[in-house]
């Protein structure tokens, strides 16, 4: 009943009132859709992939500790406002920016590359090689260029090598006291403390200091270990001293080294134990080396793929810049390219010559080593 009354009231309204009500309703609906579309376009603009606005290239795949590196940065489009580019390293203890940490691109120089120069720190600490992230971030009042970010990686190779050093590869015990000493130290300064455990292949040979501790302060100070054999040791069985390390530093963890123990005046007639111990050490060392080689191969594969992609991108950018150059700029660019090519050719020739000399030197060293091993084997056979 009430519904019929409302319908009759609505029907009795003048036409101009109905037209006004419909117009107001349409305006509200159109305003709603207009605001909705504006929000959608704004969201799309803010969700744009801003990494397409900048380009970074020229960073080498790897650099030796103490070496330099350079990163070239350029914008891909002309900005409406000035763009500030900040460049930083993820590990300032290994590599830092010496020049070009803050670059400014304007409407005039946006397509002219600017460079950031890096310096790697050459210290005396052995930390192993490390992948460093180089991050490029932009700041600008032009929203299209504000907050752009790119990351590239560079491998910093450590020039220090980890290792355990024994004072002698053959420890001779006194015939009467049946005791002797050996000293041990680390090959380089560790980033973390290193524990070295020592043991012998004969349970009747005792060590007065079977566990050694090395730090960043005493790593090169030799620590002495006294070795004593009891009366049950005849001295005719080959005995070895086995040393292995443990550390929070990956490069100093799992290192191994060994030495032969003999009693003066007693000929060794059984080499089986020594050969077995030596074989175990060699197998463990080879397994560790294979794991390291596999990891390094994976890193190199990834770096090659990144370098290939970066080179492809750089070529496309250079092609685009070439199209935008004036004839005078092209002439100047050609001259610089020819000069650079000649310098690279000369450098390649020098490197080839150095590699050739190094190979010859290694060959000579291997030849001497083989001759020495042959002589030692001959002496051992004659003694046996």
C-alpha positions, 0 to 999 in steps of 0.5 A: 500500500505504501509502495503504491502511494510512493509511486503515485507521488513520484508520477505526480511530480512535475517533469522538470523535477524528474529531469533535474533528479536524473541529471544530478544522478548522472553527474554523480555516476560520471564523477565516480567513474572519472575518479576511479579511472584517475586512480587506475592511471595513477597506480599504473604510473607509480607501478612503472618499472623504473629500472628502464630509466637508467643504465649501468655498464662497464663494471669488470667481472672480477678485480684483484684486491688492491685493484680499481674498477669503474661503472658507467651510468647514463639515463635512457630518457630525457628527464623533466627535472635534474636527476641525482644518482647515488652509487654505493658498495655493499661492503666498504671494508673490501671496496669503496667509491673514490669518485663519482658517488653522486652524479647529476644528470640534467635535460642537457647531459642526460645521454652522456655517460658519467662514471663512478670509480672504485678502489678495492682495499689491499689488506693483510687479512685472508678472507677469501674472494667475495662478491660485492654488490654495487647499487645505483639509486636515483633521486629526482623531483621528476617522479618517473626518475625518482627511486630507480635502482640497479644492482651489479656484482663484482668479484674481489679476489683476495691476494692472501692464501690460507694454509698451515705451515710446519717447520719440517716435513720430516720430524726426527726423534732422538734415539735415546730420549725418543722425543723431538719437536716441530713448530707450526704457524699459519700462512696468512692472517685470519679474519677469525680464530683458527683451531688446529688439531694434531694427532699421530697415526700411532697411538703410542706416540704422544703430543704435549700440545695436541690443540693449537689456537691462532688469532689475528695477533699470533698467526705468524708466531710459531707454536712448538709441539713436542712429540714423544714415542714410548718403548712400544714404538720400534721405529720401523713402522712409518708414522705420520703427524696429521694436522687439521684446522677448524674455523668460522672463517671458511678459507681456514676451515678444513685445512690439512697438512702432515709430516713424517715422524722417524726415530734417528738411527732406525730404518723404516721398513713398512710404508703401508701406514704412511701411504694410507694416511697420505692417500686419505689426506690427498683424497680429502684435499682433492674433494675440497678442491673439487667443491671449490672449483664447482662453486667458482665455476657456477659463479663464473657462469653467472658472471659471464651471463650477466656480462653478456647481457650487459654487453648487449645492452651497452651495444644497443645504447651505443647504437642509439647514442650514435644515431643522435650524434652530430657528424662532428661528434661521430668523427670524434667518437671514431677517433677515440674508438680507434685509439682505444682499440690500439691500446687494447691490442697492445695490452693483449699482446703484453698479456700474451707475452706475460702468459707465455713466460709464465707457462714456460716458467711453470713447465721448468718448475714441473720438470725440476719437481719431477726430476726431484721426485724421481731421485727421491723414489730412487733413493727410497728404493735403494734404501729399502 
